[in-house]
Amino acid sequence: MQPMPPAAFYILFALADGEKHGYAIMQDTLKLSEGRFRMGPATLYTNIQRLLEAEWIKEVEGDGDTPSDSRRRYYRLRKPGKTALEQELERMRRVLARAEALSLA
């Protein structure tokens, strides 16, 4: 299994705890990566489009509490996306276990 591209991984990871709009996904990516992975709008929306086409995420209606919220697009993780995220996390666990066995971690 090939590693998942970082942008796709962090988008799925950010959506694991609920639906979000693009800016919130970018902010969560910074938090989840401890500031080590910074994603700009072009990378974000190119990857969102790919994940939508793969049916790993879907666009949903936001809460629309404020006028600016009604223009935002919100995204939610779908079952195939959750499965892909879980598989990537398991791949990472196996890599870490191998590194620990070699006293590298």
Residue pairs with C-beta under 8 A, 6 or more apart in sequence:
1 87
1 91
3 88
3 91
4 12
4 84
4 88
5 47
6 37
7 39
7 43
7 44
7 46
7 47
8 47
8 50
8 51
9 85
9 88
10 25
10 28
10 29
10 32
10 33
10 37
10 39
11 25
11 29
11 44
11 47
11 48
11 51
11 57
11 75
12 51
12 56
12 57
12 77
12 81
12 82
12 84
12 85
12 88
13 28
13 29
13 32
13 85
14 20
14 24
14 25
14 28
14 29
14 32
15 25
15 57
15 75
15 76
15 77
15 81
16 77
16 82
16 85
18 76
19 60
19 62
19 74
19 75
19 76
20 28
20 74
20 75
21 62
21 69
21 72
21 73
21 74
21 75
22 41
22 44
22 45
22 48
22 72
22 73
22 75
23 72
25 44
25 48
25 75
26 39
26 40
26 41
26 44
29 37
29 38
29 39
30 37
30 38
48 57
48 75
51 57
51 81
52 58
52 59
52 75
54 80
54 81
55 78
55 80
55 81
56 77
56 78
56 80
56 81
56 84
57 75
57 76
57 77
57 78
57 81
58 75
58 76
58 78
59 73
59 74
59 75
59 76
60 74
60 75
60 76
61 74
62 69
62 70
62 72
62 73
62 74
63 69
64 70
77 85
96 105
99 105
